[in-house]
Amino acid sequence: MTVGENGVDFLVENYDKIIPIEVGLGKKDKKQISKAINRYKSPYGIVISNTTSKIEKIDNIIYIPLTSFS
């Protein structure tokens, strides 16, 4: 897991791929998750946020509403 400035909240290993996950309140800037996707050569990244209203995939980022987990 990489936490802190320029890092993401979680890294999940799926077989031989690392999937970065960013979780937060408010609008999330895609720059942080994009850097992690490139750094770990991930096929995609996941952003979980309370400002996301539906599950959708834009380019190589999957956006998931925080309410999906409650």
CHARMM-style PDB file with segment names, atoms N, HN, CA, C and O in Angstrom:
ATOM      1  N   MET     1       0.847  -1.177   0.000  1.00  0.00      PROA
ATOM      2  CA  MET     1       0.000   0.000   0.000  1.00  0.00      PROA
ATOM      3  C   MET     1       0.891   1.238   0.000  1.00  0.00      PROA
ATOM      4  O   MET     1       1.879   1.301   0.731  1.00  0.00      PROA
ATOM      5  N   THR     2       0.537   2.208  -0.814  1.00  0.00      PROA
ATOM      6  HN  THR     2      -0.266   2.157  -1.408  1.00  0.00      PROA
ATOM      7  CA  THR     2       1.232   3.481  -0.851  1.00  0.00      PROA
ATOM      8  C   THR     2       0.261   4.545  -0.371  1.00  0.00      PROA
ATOM      9  O   THR     2      -0.813   4.722  -0.947  1.00  0.00      PROA
ATOM     10  N   VAL     3       0.638   5.254   0.684  1.00  0.00      PROA
ATOM     11  HN  VAL     3       1.510   5.110   1.153  1.00  0.00      PROA
ATOM     12  CA  VAL     3      -0.244   6.271   1.240  1.00  0.00      PROA
ATOM     13  C   VAL     3       0.516   7.585   1.317  1.00  0.00      PROA
ATOM     14  O   VAL     3       1.732   7.605   1.512  1.00  0.00      PROA
ATOM     15  N   GLY     4      -0.206   8.668   1.164  1.00  0.00      PROA
ATOM     16  HN  GLY     4      -1.193   8.652   1.005  1.00  0.00      PROA
ATOM     17  CA  GLY     4       0.409   9.976   1.316  1.00  0.00      PROA
ATOM     18  C   GLY     4       0.393  10.763   0.035  1.00  0.00      PROA
ATOM     19  O   GLY     4      -0.268  10.408  -0.941  1.00  0.00      PROA
ATOM     20  N   GLU     5       1.142  11.842   0.066  1.00  0.00      PROA
ATOM     21  HN  GLU     5       1.679  12.131   0.858  1.00  0.00      PROA
ATOM     22  CA  GLU     5       1.202  12.719  -1.094  1.00  0.00      PROA
ATOM     23  C   GLU     5       1.718  11.950  -2.300  1.00  0.00      PROA
ATOM     24  O   GLU     5       2.707  11.223  -2.205  1.00  0.00      PROA
ATOM     25  N   ASN     6       1.056  12.109  -3.417  1.00  0.00      PROA
ATOM     26  HN  ASN     6       0.253  12.699  -3.494  1.00  0.00      PROA
ATOM     27  CA  ASN     6       1.395  11.428  -4.674  1.00  0.00      PROA
ATOM     28  C   ASN     6       1.144   9.931  -4.637  1.00  0.00      PROA
ATOM     29  O   ASN     6       1.575   9.215  -5.540  1.00  0.00      PROA
ATOM     30  N   GLY     7       0.455   9.444  -3.612  1.00  0.00      PROA
ATOM     31  HN  GLY     7       0.105  10.026  -2.878  1.00  0.00      PROA
ATOM     32  CA  GLY     7       0.140   8.022  -3.545  1.00  0.00      PROA
ATOM     33  C   GLY     7      -1.360   7.824  -3.577  1.00  0.00      PROA
ATOM     34  O   GLY     7      -2.125   8.788  -3.559  1.00  0.00      PROA
ATOM     35  N   VAL     8      -1.771   6.580  -3.624  1.00  0.00      PROA
ATOM     36  HN  VAL     8      -1.149   5.797  -3.638  1.00  0.00      PROA
ATOM     37  CA  VAL     8      -3.192   6.253  -3.594  1.00  0.00      PROA
ATOM     38  C   VAL     8      -3.494   5.603  -2.242  1.00  0.00      PROA
ATOM     39  O   VAL     8      -2.583   5.307  -1.470  1.00  0.00      PROA
ATOM     40  N   ASP     9      -4.772   5.388  -1.969  1.00  0.00      PROA
ATOM     41  HN  ASP     9      -5.512   5.629  -2.597  1.00  0.00      PROA
ATOM     42  CA  ASP     9      -5.162   4.853  -0.665  1.00  0.00      PROA
ATOM     43  C   ASP     9      -4.910   3.357  -0.533  1.00  0.00      PROA
ATOM     44  O   ASP     9      -4.494   2.885   0.524  1.00  0.00      PROA
ATOM     45  N   PHE    10      -5.165   2.606  -1.616  1.00  0.00      PROA
ATOM     46  HN  PHE    10      -5.502   2.990  -2.476  1.00  0.00      PROA
ATOM     47  CA  PHE    10      -5.001   1.155  -1.569  1.00  0.00      PROA
ATOM     48  C   PHE    10      -4.395   0.645  -2.868  1.00  0.00      PROA
ATOM     49  O   PHE    10      -4.572   1.235  -3.934  1.00  0.00      PROA
ATOM     50  N   LEU    11      -3.685  -0.453  -2.752  1.00  0.00      PROA
ATOM     51  HN  LEU    11      -3.542  -0.932  -1.886  1.00  0.00      PROA
ATOM     52  CA  LEU    11      -3.218  -1.205  -3.915  1.00  0.00      PROA
ATOM     53  C   LEU    11      -3.716  -2.633  -3.729  1.00  0.00      PROA
ATOM     54  O   LEU    11      -3.443  -3.261  -2.706  1.00  0.00      PROA
ATOM     55  N   VAL    12      -4.441  -3.143  -4.712  1.00  0.00      PROA
ATOM     56  HN  VAL    12      -4.662  -2.633  -5.544  1.00  0.00      PROA
ATOM     57  CA  VAL    12      -4.970  -4.500  -4.649  1.00  0.00      PROA
ATOM     58  C   VAL    12      -4.303  -5.309  -5.748  1.00  0.00      PROA
ATOM     59  O   VAL    12      -4.245  -4.884  -6.902  1.00  0.00      PROA
ATOM     60  N   GLU    13      -3.798  -6.483  -5.378  1.00  0.00      PROA
ATOM     61  HN  GLU    13      -3.845  -6.829  -4.440  1.00  0.00      PROA
ATOM     62  CA  GLU    13      -3.183  -7.341  -6.383  1.00  0.00      PROA
ATOM     63  C   GLU    13      -4.228  -8.319  -6.902  1.00  0.00      PROA
ATOM     64  O   GLU    13      -4.858  -9.043  -6.130  1.00  0.00      PROA
ATOM     65  N   ASN    14      -4.402  -8.331  -8.206  1.00  0.00      PROA
ATOM     66  HN  ASN    14      -3.890  -7.744  -8.833  1.00  0.00      PROA
ATOM     67  CA  ASN    14      -5.352  -9.208  -8.876  1.00  0.00      PROA
ATOM     68  C   ASN    14      -4.546 -10.074  -9.833  1.00  0.00      PROA
ATOM     69  O   ASN    14      -4.166  -9.629 -10.916  1.00  0.00      PROA
ATOM     70  N   TYR    15      -4.288 -11.308  -9.429  1.00  0.00      PROA
ATOM     71  HN  TYR    15      -4.596 -11.669  -8.549  1.00  0.00      PROA
ATOM     72  CA  TYR    15      -3.382 -12.193 -10.159  1.00  0.00      PROA
ATOM     73  C   TYR    15      -2.040 -11.508 -10.267  1.00  0.00      PROA
ATOM     74  O   TYR    15      -1.410 -11.288  -9.232  1.00  0.00      PROA
ATOM     75  N   ASP    16      -1.560 -11.159 -11.432  1.00  0.00      PROA
ATOM     76  HN  ASP    16      -2.071 -11.338 -12.272  1.00  0.00      PROA
ATOM     77  CA  ASP    16      -0.247 -10.535 -11.564  1.00  0.00      PROA
ATOM     78  C   ASP    16      -0.340  -9.029 -11.805  1.00  0.00      PROA
ATOM     79  O   ASP    16       0.666  -8.405 -12.144  1.00  0.00      PROA
ATOM     80  N   LYS    17      -1.509  -8.435 -11.640  1.00  0.00      PROA
ATOM     81  HN  LYS    17      -2.326  -8.941 -11.365  1.00  0.00      PROA
ATOM     82  CA  LYS    17      -1.718  -7.005 -11.867  1.00  0.00      PROA
ATOM     83  C   LYS    17      -1.994  -6.296 -10.547  1.00  0.00      PROA
ATOM     84  O   LYS    17      -2.639  -6.851  -9.657  1.00  0.00      PROA
ATOM     85  N   ILE    18      -1.499  -5.063 -10.426  1.00  0.00      PROA
ATOM     86  HN  ILE    18      -0.975  -4.612 -11.149  1.00  0.00      PROA
ATOM     87  CA  ILE    18      -1.776  -4.230  -9.273  1.00  0.00      PROA
ATOM     88  C   ILE    18      -2.821  -3.201  -9.679  1.00  0.00      PROA
ATOM     89  O   ILE    18      -2.671  -2.524 -10.696  1.00  0.00      PROA
ATOM     90  N   ILE    19      -3.880  -3.085  -8.884  1.00  0.00      PROA
ATOM     91  HN  ILE    19      -4.002  -3.635  -8.058  1.00  0.00      PROA
ATOM     92  CA  ILE    19      -4.964  -2.155  -9.157  1.00  0.00      PROA
ATOM     93  C   ILE    19      -4.945  -1.065  -8.078  1.00  0.00      PROA
ATOM     94  O   ILE    19      -5.176  -1.357  -6.904  1.00  0.00      PROA
ATOM     95  N   PRO    20      -4.671   0.190  -8.466  1.00  0.00      PROA
ATOM     96  CA  PRO    20      -4.696   1.279  -7.485  1.00  0.00      PROA
ATOM     97  C   PRO    20      -6.133   1.732  -7.220  1.00  0.00      PROA
ATOM     98  O   PRO    20      -6.961   1.785  -8.129  1.00  0.00      PROA
ATOM     99  N   ILE    21      -6.410   2.057  -5.952  1.00  0.00      PROA
ATOM    100  HN  ILE    21      -5.737   2.014  -5.214  1.00  0.00      PROA
ATOM    101  CA  ILE    21      -7.738   2.508  -5.557  1.00  0.00      PROA
ATOM    102  C   ILE    21      -7.596   3.793  -4.756  1.00  0.00      PROA
ATOM    103  O   ILE    21      -6.812   3.864  -3.810  1.00  0.00      PROA
ATOM    104  N   GLU    22      -8.352   4.795  -5.142  1.00  0.00      PROA
ATOM    105  HN  GLU    22      -8.988   4.737  -5.911  1.00  0.00      PROA
ATOM    106  CA  GLU    22      -8.388   6.085  -4.451  1.00  0.00      PROA
ATOM    107  C   GLU    22      -9.793   6.245  -3.867  1.00  0.00      PROA
ATOM    108  O   GLU    22     -10.783   6.104  -4.584  1.00  0.00      PROA
ATOM    109  N   VAL    23      -9.879   6.538  -2.568  1.00  0.00      PROA
ATOM    110  HN  VAL    23      -9.075   6.653  -1.986  1.00  0.00      PROA
ATOM    111  CA  VAL    23     -11.158   6.705  -1.882  1.00  0.00      PROA
ATOM    112  C   VAL    23     -11.179   8.080  -1.242  1.00  0.00      PROA
ATOM    113  O   VAL    23     -10.191   8.499  -0.640  1.00  0.00      PROA
ATOM    114  N   GLY    24     -12.304   8.791  -1.367  1.00  0.00      PROA
ATOM    115  HN  GLY    24     -13.107   8.451  -1.857  1.00  0.00      PROA
ATOM    116  CA  GLY    24     -12.351  10.077  -0.702  1.00  0.00      PROA
ATOM    117  C   GLY    24     -13.675  10.788  -0.809  1.00  0.00      PROA
ATOM    118  O   GLY    24     -14.579  10.384  -1.541  1.00  0.00      PROA
ATOM    119  N   LEU    25     -13.756  11.854  -0.056  1.00  0.00      PROA
ATOM    120  HN  LEU    25     -13.022  12.183   0.539  1.00  0.00      PROA
ATOM    121  CA  LEU    25     -14.921  12.722  -0.077  1.00  0.00      PROA
ATOM    122  C   LEU    25     -14.614  13.907  -0.974  1.00  0.00      PROA
ATOM    123  O   LEU    25     -13.482  14.387  -1.018  1.00  0.00      PROA
ATOM    124  N   GLY    26     -15.612  14.369  -1.677  1.00  0.00      PROA
ATOM    125  HN  GLY    26     -16.533  13.979  -1.641  1.00  0.00      PROA
ATOM    126  CA  GLY    26     -15.410  15.495  -2.583  1.00  0.00      PROA
ATOM    127  C   GLY    26     -14.918  15.019  -3.935  1.00  0.00      PROA
ATOM    128  O   GLY    26     -14.647  13.836  -4.142  1.00  0.00      PROA
ATOM    129  N   LYS    27     -14.812  15.958  -4.837  1.00  0.00      PROA
ATOM    130  HN  LYS    27     -15.033  16.918  -4.669  1.00  0.00      PROA
ATOM    131  CA  LYS    27     -14.390  15.645  -6.201  1.00  0.00      PROA
ATOM    132  C   LYS    27     -12.938  15.193  -6.195  1.00  0.00      PROA
ATOM    133  O   LYS    27     -12.070  15.869  -5.642  1.00  0.00      PROA
ATOM    134  N   LYS    28     -12.682  14.063  -6.805  1.00  0.00      PROA
ATOM    135  HN  LYS    28     -13.387  13.514  -7.254  1.00  0.00      PROA
ATOM    136  CA  LYS    28     -11.326  13.513  -6.868  1.00  0.00      PROA
ATOM    137  C   LYS    28     -10.705  13.864  -8.212  1.00  0.00      PROA
ATOM    138  O   LYS    28     -11.310  13.663  -9.264  1.00  0.00      PROA
ATOM    139  N   ASP    29      -9.503  14.385  -8.158  1.00  0.00      PROA
ATOM    140  HN  ASP    29      -9.011  14.548  -7.303  1.00  0.00      PROA
ATOM    141  CA  ASP    29      -8.747  14.711  -9.360  1.00  0.00      PROA
ATOM    142  C   ASP    29      -8.203  13.414  -9.948  1.00  0.00      PROA
ATOM    143  O   ASP    29      -7.627  12.600  -9.228  1.00  0.00      PROA
ATOM    144  N   LYS    30      -8.381  13.219 -11.248  1.00  0.00      PROA
ATOM    145  HN  LYS    30      -8.850  13.881 -11.834  1.00  0.00      PROA
ATOM    146  CA  LYS    30      -7.936  11.952 -11.849  1.00  0.00      PROA
ATOM    147  C   LYS    30      -6.421  11.896 -12.035  1.00  0.00      PROA
ATOM    148  O   LYS    30      -5.887  10.847 -12.394  1.00  0.00      PROA
ATOM    149  N   LYS    31      -5.725  12.996 -11.800  1.00  0.00      PROA
ATOM    150  HN  LYS    31      -6.159  13.849 -11.508  1.00  0.00      PROA
ATOM    151  CA  LYS    31      -4.271  13.007 -11.989  1.00  0.00      PROA
ATOM    152  C   LYS    31      -3.577  12.012 -11.053  1.00  0.00      PROA
ATOM    153  O   LYS    31      -2.653  11.314 -11.471  1.00  0.00      PROA
ATOM    154  N   GLN    32      -4.009  11.943  -9.807  1.00  0.00      PROA
ATOM    155  HN  GLN    32      -4.760  12.510  -9.467  1.00  0.00      PROA
ATOM    156  CA  GLN    32      -3.383  11.050  -8.835  1.00  0.00      PROA
ATOM    157  C   GLN    32      -3.569   9.582  -9.222  1.00  0.00      PROA
ATOM    158  O   GLN    32      -2.612   8.810  -9.175  1.00  0.00      PROA
ATOM    159  N   ILE    33      -4.772   9.192  -9.601  1.00  0.00      PROA
ATOM    160  HN  ILE    33      -5.550   9.820  -9.639  1.00  0.00      PROA
ATOM    161  CA  ILE    33      -5.013   7.795  -9.975  1.00  0.00      PROA
ATOM    162  C   ILE    33      -4.318   7.466 -11.298  1.00  0.00      PROA
ATOM    163  O   ILE    33      -3.838   6.348 -11.482  1.00  0.00      PROA
ATOM    164  N   SER    34      -4.263   8.421 -12.209  1.00  0.00      PROA
ATOM    165  HN  SER    34      -4.653   9.329 -12.060  1.00  0.00      PROA
ATOM    166  CA  SER    34      -3.576   8.201 -13.495  1.00  0.00      PROA
ATOM    167  C   SER    34      -2.088   7.962 -13.287  1.00  0.00      PROA
ATOM    168  O   SER    34      -1.499   7.106 -13.948  1.00  0.00      PROA
ATOM    169  N   LYS    35      -1.476   8.712 -12.373  1.00  0.00      PROA
ATOM    170  HN  LYS    35      -1.955   9.407 -11.836  1.00  0.00      PROA
ATOM    171  CA  LYS    35      -0.052   8.503 -12.063  1.00  0.00      PROA
ATOM    172  C   LYS    35       0.175   7.103 -11.512  1.00  0.00      PROA
ATOM    173  O   LYS    35       1.143   6.435 -11.874  1.00  0.00      PROA
ATOM    174  N   ALA    36      -0.731   6.657 -10.628  1.00  0.00      PROA
ATOM    175  HN  ALA    36      -1.518   7.200 -10.334  1.00  0.00      PROA
ATOM    176  CA  ALA    36      -0.594   5.320 -10.040  1.00  0.00      PROA
ATOM    177  C   ALA    36      -0.786   4.235 -11.096  1.00  0.00      PROA
ATOM    178  O   ALA    36      -0.083   3.225 -11.077  1.00  0.00      PROA
ATOM    179  N   ILE    37      -1.726   4.430 -12.012  1.00  0.00      PROA
ATOM    180  HN  ILE    37      -2.297   5.251 -12.028  1.00  0.00      PROA
ATOM    181  CA  ILE    37      -1.936   3.455 -13.095  1.00  0.00      PROA
ATOM    182  C   ILE    37      -0.653   3.310 -13.907  1.00  0.00      PROA
ATOM    183  O   ILE    37      -0.243   2.197 -14.238  1.00  0.00      PROA
ATOM    184  N   ASN    38      -0.031   4.424 -14.222  1.00  0.00      PROA
ATOM    185  HN  ASN    38      -0.364   5.327 -13.953  1.00  0.00      PROA
ATOM    186  CA  ASN    38       1.220   4.390 -14.982  1.00  0.00      PROA
ATOM    187  C   ASN    38       2.359   3.794 -14.160  1.00  0.00      PROA
ATOM    188  O   ASN    38       3.129   2.978 -14.667  1.00  0.00      PROA
ATOM    189  N   ARG    39       2.468   4.193 -12.903  1.00  0.00      PROA
ATOM    190  HN  ARG    39       1.842   4.855 -12.491  1.00  0.00      PROA
ATOM    191  CA  ARG    39       3.562   3.725 -12.040  1.00  0.00      PROA
ATOM    192  C   ARG    39       3.551   2.212 -11.889  1.00  0.00      PROA
ATOM    193  O   ARG    39       4.602   1.574 -11.936  1.00  0.00      PROA
ATOM    194  N   TYR    40       2.361   1.632 -11.706  1.00  0.00      PROA
ATOM    195  HN  TYR    40       1.506   2.150 -11.668  1.00  0.00      PROA
ATOM    196  CA  TYR    40       2.251   0.198 -11.469  1.00  0.00      PROA
ATOM    197  C   TYR    40       1.892  -0.594 -12.724  1.00  0.00      PROA
ATOM    198  O   TYR    40       1.664  -1.801 -12.659  1.00  0.00      PROA
ATOM    199  N   LYS    41       1.844   0.096 -13.870  1.00  0.00      PROA
ATOM    200  HN  LYS    41       2.030   1.077 -13.923  1.00  0.00      PROA
ATOM    201  CA  LYS    41       1.504  -0.544 -15.150  1.00  0.00      PROA
ATOM    202  C   LYS    41       0.184  -1.310 -15.031  1.00  0.00      PROA
ATOM    203  O   LYS    41       0.058  -2.447 -15.484  1.00  0.00      PROA
ATOM    204  N   SER    42      -0.786  -0.654 -14.410  1.00  0.00      PROA
ATOM    205  HN  SER    42      -0.684   0.270 -14.042  1.00  0.00      PROA
ATOM    206  CA  SER    42      -2.097  -1.262 -14.172  1.00  0.00      PROA
ATOM    207  C   SER    42      -2.990  -1.134 -15.401  1.00  0.00      PROA
ATOM    208  O   SER    42      -2.882  -0.158 -16.143  1.00  0.00      PROA
ATOM    209  N   PRO    43      -3.869  -2.108 -15.623  1.00  0.00      PROA
ATOM    210  CA  PRO    43      -4.806  -2.002 -16.740  1.00  0.00      PROA
ATOM    211  C   PRO    43      -5.881  -0.939 -16.474  1.00  0.00      PROA
ATOM    212  O   PRO    43      -6.453  -0.382 -17.411  1.00  0.00      PROA
ATOM    213  N   TYR    44      -6.154  -0.660 -15.183  1.00  0.00      PROA
ATOM    214  HN  TYR    44      -5.689  -1.113 -14.422  1.00  0.00      PROA
ATOM    215  CA  TYR    44      -7.152   0.342 -14.809  1.00  0.00      PROA
ATOM    216  C   TYR    44      -6.956   0.722 -13.345  1.00  0.00      PROA
ATOM    217  O   TYR    44      -6.203   0.073 -12.618  1.00  0.00      PROA
ATOM    218  N   GLY    45      -7.638   1.773 -12.926  1.00  0.00      PROA
ATOM    219  HN  GLY    45      -8.250   2.300 -13.517  1.00  0.00      PROA
ATOM    220  CA  GLY    45      -7.660   2.192 -11.534  1.00  0.00      PROA
ATOM    221  C   GLY    45      -9.093   2.429 -11.121  1.00  0.00      PROA
ATOM    222  O   GLY    45      -9.986   2.519 -11.963  1.00  0.00      PROA
ATOM    223  N   ILE    46      -9.312   2.530  -9.812  1.00  0.00      PROA
ATOM    224  HN  ILE    46      -8.586   2.457  -9.128  1.00  0.00      PROA
ATOM    225  CA  ILE    46     -10.655   2.712  -9.275  1.00  0.00      PROA
ATOM    226  C   ILE    46     -10.683   3.947  -8.389  1.00  0.00      PROA
ATOM    227  O   ILE    46      -9.801   4.145  -7.554  1.00  0.00      PROA
ATOM    228  N   VAL    47     -11.714   4.784  -8.579  1.00  0.00      PROA
ATOM    229  HN  VAL    47     -12.430   4.623  -9.257  1.00  0.00      PROA
ATOM    230  CA  VAL    47     -11.951   5.940  -7.728  1.00  0.00      PROA
ATOM    231  C   VAL    47     -13.312   5.743  -7.068  1.00  0.00      PROA
ATOM    232  O   VAL    47     -14.324   5.561  -7.743  1.00  0.00      PROA
ATOM    233  N   ILE    48     -13.317   5.782  -5.736  1.00  0.00      PROA
ATOM    234  HN  ILE    48     -12.495   5.930  -5.187  1.00  0.00      PROA
ATOM    235  CA  ILE    48     -14.560   5.668  -4.971  1.00  0.00      PROA
ATOM    236  C   ILE    48     -14.779   7.022  -4.301  1.00  0.00      PROA
ATOM    237  O   ILE    48     -13.939   7.477  -3.524  1.00  0.00      PROA
ATOM    238  N   SER    49     -15.914   7.668  -4.604  1.00  0.00      PROA
ATOM    239  HN  SER    49     -16.596   7.299  -5.235  1.00  0.00      PROA
ATOM    240  CA  SER    49     -16.142   9.021  -4.113  1.00  0.00      PROA
ATOM    241  C   SER    49     -17.623   9.269  -3.847  1.00  0.00      PROA
ATOM    242  O   SER    49     -18.492   8.653  -4.463  1.00  0.00      PROA
ATOM    243  N   ASN    50     -17.892  10.183  -2.917  1.00  0.00      PROA
ATOM    244  HN  ASN    50     -17.186  10.684  -2.417  1.00  0.00      PROA
ATOM    245  CA  ASN    50     -19.281  10.538  -2.634  1.00  0.00      PROA
ATOM    246  C   ASN    50     -19.860  11.468  -3.695  1.00  0.00      PROA
ATOM    247  O   ASN    50     -21.064  11.722  -3.676  1.00  0.00      PROA
ATOM    248  N   THR    51     -19.062  11.978  -4.607  1.00  0.00      PROA
ATOM    249  HN  THR    51     -18.083  11.771  -4.623  1.00  0.00      PROA
ATOM    250  CA  THR    51     -19.576  12.848  -5.674  1.00  0.00      PROA
ATOM    251  C   THR    51     -19.889  12.072  -6.951  1.00  0.00      PROA
ATOM    252  O   THR    51     -20.394  12.642  -7.918  1.00  0.00      PROA
ATOM    253  N   THR    52     -19.594  10.790  -6.956  1.00  0.00      PROA
ATOM    254  HN  THR    52     -19.184  10.327  -6.171  1.00  0.00      PROA
ATOM    255  CA  THR    52     -19.903   9.944  -8.108  1.00  0.00      PROA
ATOM    256  C   THR    52     -21.323   9.408  -7.944  1.00  0.00      PROA
ATOM    257  O   THR    52     -21.660   8.843  -6.903  1.00  0.00      PROA
ATOM    258  N   SER    53     -22.151   9.585  -8.970  1.00  0.00      PROA
ATOM    259  HN  SER    53     -21.877  10.044  -9.815  1.00  0.00      PROA
ATOM    260  CA  SER    53     -23.555   9.193  -8.837  1.00  0.00      PROA
ATOM    261  C   SER    53     -23.865   7.803  -9.394  1.00  0.00      PROA
ATOM    262  O   SER    53     -24.896   7.218  -9.061  1.00  0.00      PROA
ATOM    263  N   LYS    54     -22.983   7.275 -10.237  1.00  0.00      PROA
ATOM    264  HN  LYS    54     -22.146   7.750 -10.508  1.00  0.00      PROA
ATOM    265  CA  LYS    54     -23.224   5.949 -10.809  1.00  0.00      PROA
ATOM    266  C   LYS    54     -21.892   5.293 -11.124  1.00  0.00      PROA
ATOM    267  O   LYS    54     -20.866   5.963 -11.240  1.00  0.00      PROA
ATOM    268  N   ILE    55     -21.919   3.989 -11.260  1.00  0.00      PROA
ATOM    269  HN  ILE    55     -22.752   3.445 -11.166  1.00  0.00      PROA
ATOM    270  CA  ILE    55     -20.704   3.269 -11.640  1.00  0.00      PROA
ATOM    271  C   ILE    55     -20.489   3.491 -13.124  1.00  0.00      PROA
ATOM    272  O   ILE    55     -21.368   3.218 -13.942  1.00  0.00      PROA
ATOM    273  N   GLU    56     -19.318   3.987 -13.460  1.00  0.00      PROA
ATOM    274  HN  GLU    56     -18.604   4.209 -12.796  1.00  0.00      PROA
ATOM    275  CA  GLU    56     -19.000   4.202 -14.875  1.00  0.00      PROA
ATOM    276  C   GLU    56     -17.503   4.088 -15.090  1.00  0.00      PROA
ATOM    277  O   GLU    56     -16.699   4.312 -14.185  1.00  0.00      PROA
ATOM    278  N   LYS    57     -17.155   3.734 -16.314  1.00  0.00      PROA
ATOM    279  HN  LYS    57     -17.808   3.552 -17.050  1.00  0.00      PROA
ATOM    280  CA  LYS    57     -15.745   3.615 -16.706  1.00  0.00      PROA
ATOM    281  C   LYS    57     -15.463   4.687 -17.740  1.00  0.00      PROA
ATOM    282  O   LYS    57     -16.126   4.761 -18.775  1.00  0.00      PROA
ATOM    283  N   ILE    58     -14.474   5.517 -17.451  1.00  0.00      PROA
ATOM    284  HN  ILE    58     -13.935   5.458 -16.610  1.00  0.00      PROA
ATOM    285  CA  ILE    58     -14.042   6.555 -18.381  1.00  0.00      PROA
ATOM    286  C   ILE    58     -12.555   6.313 -18.628  1.00  0.00      PROA
ATOM    287  O   ILE    58     -11.735   6.397 -17.713  1.00  0.00      PROA
ATOM    288  N   ASP    59     -12.229   6.013 -19.871  1.00  0.00      PROA
ATOM    289  HN  ASP    59     -12.895   5.944 -20.614  1.00  0.00      PROA
ATOM    290  CA  ASP    59     -10.872   5.611 -20.237  1.00  0.00      PROA
ATOM    291  C   ASP    59     -10.485   4.400 -19.391  1.00  0.00      PROA
ATOM    292  O   ASP    59     -11.159   3.372 -19.450  1.00  0.00      PROA
ATOM    293  N   ASN    60      -9.427   4.502 -18.615  1.00  0.00      PROA
ATOM    294  HN  ASN    60      -8.879   5.337 -18.567  1.00  0.00      PROA
ATOM    295  CA  ASN    60      -8.994   3.352 -17.819  1.00  0.00      PROA
ATOM    296  C   ASN    60      -9.233   3.573 -16.321  1.00  0.00      PROA
ATOM    297  O   ASN    60      -8.529   3.013 -15.481  1.00  0.00      PROA
ATOM    298  N   ILE    61     -10.243   4.402 -15.999  1.00  0.00      PROA
ATOM    299  HN  ILE    61     -10.816   4.857 -16.681  1.00  0.00      PROA
ATOM    300  CA  ILE    61     -10.599   4.661 -14.606  1.00  0.00      PROA
ATOM    301  C   ILE    61     -12.057   4.274 -14.387  1.00  0.00      PROA
ATOM    302  O   ILE    61     -12.941   4.684 -15.138  1.00  0.00      PROA
ATOM    303  N   ILE    62     -12.293   3.480 -13.348  1.00  0.00      PROA
ATOM    304  HN  ILE    62     -11.575   3.147 -12.738  1.00  0.00      PROA
ATOM    305  CA  ILE    62     -13.651   3.085 -12.975  1.00  0.00      PROA
ATOM    306  C   ILE    62     -14.054   3.941 -11.770  1.00  0.00      PROA
ATOM    307  O   ILE    62     -13.369   3.958 -10.748  1.00  0.00      PROA
ATOM    308  N   TYR    63     -15.170   4.642 -11.911  1.00  0.00      PROA
ATOM    309  HN  TYR    63     -15.726   4.628 -12.741  1.00  0.00      PROA
ATOM    310  CA  TYR    63     -15.703   5.483 -10.846  1.00  0.00      PROA
ATOM    311  C   TYR    63     -16.851   4.758 -10.178  1.00  0.00      PROA
ATOM    312  O   TYR    63     -17.762   4.272 -10.850  1.00  0.00      PROA
ATOM    313  N   ILE    64     -16.811   4.684  -8.837  1.00  0.00      PROA
ATOM    314  HN  ILE    64     -16.072   5.079  -8.291  1.00  0.00      PROA
ATOM    315  CA  ILE    64     -17.824   3.979  -8.069  1.00  0.00      PROA
ATOM    316  C   ILE    64     -18.347   4.909  -6.980  1.00  0.00      PROA
ATOM    317  O   ILE    64     -17.554   5.528  -6.270  1.00  0.00      PROA
ATOM    318  N   PRO    65     -19.674   5.019  -6.833  1.00  0.00      PROA
ATOM    319  CA  PRO    65     -20.231   5.852  -5.756  1.00  0.00      PROA
ATOM    320  C   PRO    65     -19.930   5.246  -4.383  1.00  0.00      PROA
ATOM    321  O   PRO    65     -19.957   4.027  -4.210  1.00  0.00      PROA
ATOM    322  N   LEU    66     -19.649   6.099  -3.430  1.00  0.00      PROA
ATOM    323  HN  LEU    66     -19.627   7.089  -3.571  1.00  0.00      PROA
ATOM    324  CA  LEU    66     -19.395   5.655  -2.057  1.00  0.00      PROA
ATOM    325  C   LEU    66     -20.606   4.913  -1.496  1.00  0.00      PROA
ATOM    326  O   LEU    66     -20.455   3.991  -0.695  1.00  0.00      PROA
ATOM    327  N   THR    67     -21.813   5.316  -1.916  1.00  0.00      PROA
ATOM    328  HN  THR    67     -21.936   6.065  -2.567  1.00  0.00      PROA
ATOM    329  CA  THR    67     -23.033   4.684  -1.419  1.00  0.00      PROA
ATOM    330  C   THR    67     -23.157   3.219  -1.833  1.00  0.00      PROA
ATOM    331  O   THR    67     -23.976   2.495  -1.268  1.00  0.00      PROA
ATOM    332  N   SER    68     -22.377   2.774  -2.790  1.00  0.00      PROA
ATOM    333  HN  SER    68     -21.711   3.362  -3.248  1.00  0.00      PROA
ATOM    334  CA  SER    68     -22.395   1.363  -3.191  1.00  0.00      PROA
ATOM    335  C   SER    68     -21.893   0.454  -2.079  1.00  0.00      PROA
ATOM    336  O   SER    68     -22.123  -0.755  -2.107  1.00  0.00      PROA
ATOM    337  N   PHE    69     -21.211   1.035  -1.105  1.00  0.00      PROA
ATOM    338  HN  PHE    69     -21.024   2.017  -1.082  1.00  0.00      PROA
ATOM    339  CA  PHE    69     -20.612   0.240  -0.024  1.00  0.00      PROA
ATOM    340  C   PHE    69     -21.391   0.344   1.280  1.00  0.00      PROA
ATOM    341  O   PHE    69     -20.968  -0.208   2.296  1.00  0.00      PROA
ATOM    342  N   SER    70     -22.521   1.041   1.266  1.00  0.00      PROA
ATOM    343  HN  SER    70     -22.865   1.488   0.440  1.00  0.00      PROA
ATOM    344  CA  SER    70     -23.272   1.184   2.511  1.00  0.00      PROA
ATOM    345  C   SER    70     -24.608   0.490   2.436  1.00  0.00      PROA
ATOM    346  OT1 SER    70     -25.371   0.513   3.402  1.00  0.00      PROA
TER     347      SER     70
END
